[in-house]
Amino acid sequence: MENYIKKFTEIGLKDLPKVGGKNASLGEMYNLLTPKGILIPKGFAITAAAFSYFLEYNGLKEKIKDLLDSLDRTTFNNLAEIGTKIRQLMLNGKIPQELNLAISSAYETMFDDGMQAVAVRSSATAEDLPQASFAGQHESYLNIKGNPSLLYAVKKCFTSLYTDRAIKYREDQNFDHSKVLLSVGVQEMVRADLACSGVGFTLEPESGFQGVVHLAGVWGLGENIVQGLVSPDEFLVYKPAILKHQRAMLQRKLGSKDQMLVYAQDEDLIRSTINQSTPENLRNKLVLTDKEAEQLAAWAIVIEDHYQRNMDFEWAKDGVSGLIYILQARPETIHPAGKSIKTSSFVLKKQGIKLAQGLAIGNHITSGHARKLGDPSEIGKLMNGDILVTESTSPDWDPVLKKVAGVVTNKGGRTSHAAIVARELGAVAIVGTENGTNMIEDGALITLSCAEGKTGFVYQGKLDWIETALDISEIVLPNHPKAQLILADPENAFNLSFLPNHGVGLLRLEFMISNYIQVHPMALIHPEEVTDPAAIRKIAQLTANYANKTDFFVEKLAEGISMIAAAFSPKEVIVRMSDFKTNEYARLVGGSSFEPIEENPMIGFRGASRYYHERYKEAFGLECRAIQMVRNEMGLTNIKAMIPFCRTVDEAKKVIMIMEEFGLKKGENGLEILVMAELPANVILAEEFAKIFDGFSIGSNDLTQLTIGIDRDSALVSGLFDEENAASKALIKTMITKAQTLRKHCGLCGQAASDSDAFTQMLVDANIDSISFNPDALISGIQQIRKALIKKQVNALV
């Protein structure tokens, strides 16, 4: 009997051939990581030797081999028939008495207070290995109670070694079926049906960024995440802050969580589960508190450190005890360490008619004929290169997904089955469209674009795009001037951090305010002054989960800033404080109640002038609180602040004073405050501004319009706007020269360097300290800087 049963306390990774990857990992963690505070449910493993004994006792080995020999390995058209026959043979088999007694005895002695419910999980000897990365090939059964139910669940797990998807998977991996055995784990049941559960990764699964732990969770049992049936809550937790015991929550995303999986009340041997509608109050509530998410992240770091590799894991919260447990962990294999960073950039030549949109998985573009399938049995309708359009996918879809060029699902998030498998296969996927199956016609030619940010679009017809292959590891950064990025969207930060760069020379806050916050900050400070009923309803909806409406603004802004700061740490990230014009602020929710109407907002109430003015001073305080939170509470001191459109030296002094009043004191905790050099006054009086600020960043767009007197918003004269105008270039050169004399940093973050090689050459010749490029122009910008440096050296020799 000893060969058939092994308690978790008796096994570790060395026992993988005996108990499979899942059980070996559970034993390893139970023995070595529970002393470090990680909670793992107790249990035991029924060994692979027990499985072999079951096959031998029932004379199944040769029968299974004969059936598999008849498998059509070209078309796999008889896969379902062969699989069904094998599974029926196994279900008809009997568990030998000796094995029956061993399992029953281990179960009966597992608990001190009588038999309790357990989870029964399959653990194949070839599952969860680096070369066998697909999880979910075999079955698990939850809430099993009593000997008859347990023994039946064990037999069902044995049988699941021959599900259609498992057979096909082994064929694809060239595994010998007879050499893949199955162990079963019997584990104390965590009552997640009364609370929540989910999955996690010790990196950001989309980009492979190593500095965060990614968590996803739903109410009830976690199978809904794997199946992609609901959009989960998502959390990003910053690892360095966890290790320093600082505030670590980078981002929280509220998922719809419209269904929750709970146990059905039936008397079958294997208790079934059922999806029910999630109560409204739970849909709008995050499944984890910050403290709970940070605890899980801390455990994830311990697990990753123990295994010395990226891991993904499952977690659950017990609704009775309130304790959180790690249910299992396995190697994450999508982002192997040490590989050269190669990428292909995709750009649509022209957008078309949008049929649907959802979460973009990856950054590729593809096209093909849409094939709407209801379940995997319809695989015969699918041709290689088709695009699968369906409600959601599960591991049963794996053979189908091998054939497709892309996937569109109505449901699911970034950690759903469709998303995970698409990443592994390199397929294009757009998940969570909600209405994709309604908007896309079966057989229609469509284009899937995941190259436009985090939102993926399904376009009608076949569109043209440009694909550029590049090995980023071959790009050499110049030492001077620095090549930095111009950013606005936090969602792209992790991916962009892998590009060669010296940090972020300009982070615009306006995108975060208009897209993530949406509300005018003064409408949150003084909601009683908002008169528009629609705006009042929207504000109430957005701030429902916040004790104070202003906390919503601060938290959301801090999330966006910290995402980018974390992505590029320890490189500098220069945050430009808000620079909306009055007409732009007025378009925010509730904004019309607080903004004046100006004839020319471009040169009106904007930038520094707002920060100390009674109309906006309180709102500027919220911006300062967000910066303070990121720097002081999360330890992201690579953040620097920058003041835009500062007209006078007196105004500069007022802004520095008001920032100090709001907790941002220049020099404290290493804080640097820079100023945009975007008015001729900034250049002419550079010596005076240098006494107040730590450096300059030339904004060539505004500097050009104010030098040659052009309103960039006026269509009548916009054709005259040219950053390479001689007067504008003269001021830029003067600014660089003065900054060098004053020993102050001077960079440029206008559009011109992204558009003009000649403009870049001028900046290099003037010895500028840094040039910031839009992401799509960064690589070409670096190459142009290097060419300009060579030309400068040649000219110096001549």
NORQUI-V531652 format. One record per run of one state. SS is the DSSP state (@ for helix, = for strand, . for the rest). FROM is the first residue (numbers start at 1). LEN is the number of residues. Records with the same first field share a line. If there is no record, write none. Layout:
BEGIN
SS=FROM-LEN, FROM-LEN
END
This chain:
BEGIN
.=1-4, 11-2, 33-1, 37-6, 47-1, 58-3, 70-9, 93-4, 109-9, 125-4, 130-2, 133-7, 145-2, 163-1, 174-3, 180-2, 189-3, 195-1, 202-10, 221-2, 227-6, 244-5, 254-5, 264-9, 278-2, 284-6, 308-3, 318-6, 332-10, 349-5, 362-3, 373-3, 382-5, 391-4, 402-4, 410-7, 426-2, 432-4, 440-5, 450-5, 461-4, 475-7, 488-2, 498-6, 509-1, 518-1, 520-1, 526-1, 530-3, 543-6, 569-4, 577-5, 587-2, 590-1, 594-7, 604-4, 612-5, 634-5, 644-5, 662-6, 671-2, 678-2, 685-1, 691-4, 699-1, 708-10, 721-5, 742-3, 749-3, 756-1, 766-4, 798-1
==5-3, 43-4, 118-7, 129-1, 132-1, 140-5, 182-7, 196-6, 212-9, 233-6, 249-5, 259-5, 273-5, 311-7, 324-8, 342-7, 354-8, 365-8, 387-4, 406-4, 428-4, 445-5, 455-6, 465-7, 482-6, 504-5, 519-1, 573-4, 589-1, 639-5, 673-5, 695-4, 745-4, 770-5
@=8-3, 13-20, 34-3, 48-10, 61-9, 79-14, 97-12, 147-16, 164-10, 177-3, 192-3, 223-4, 239-5, 280-4, 290-18, 376-6, 395-7, 417-9, 436-4, 472-3, 490-8, 510-8, 521-5, 527-3, 533-10, 549-20, 582-5, 591-3, 601-3, 608-4, 617-17, 649-13, 668-3, 680-5, 686-5, 700-8, 718-3, 726-16, 752-4, 757-9, 775-23
END
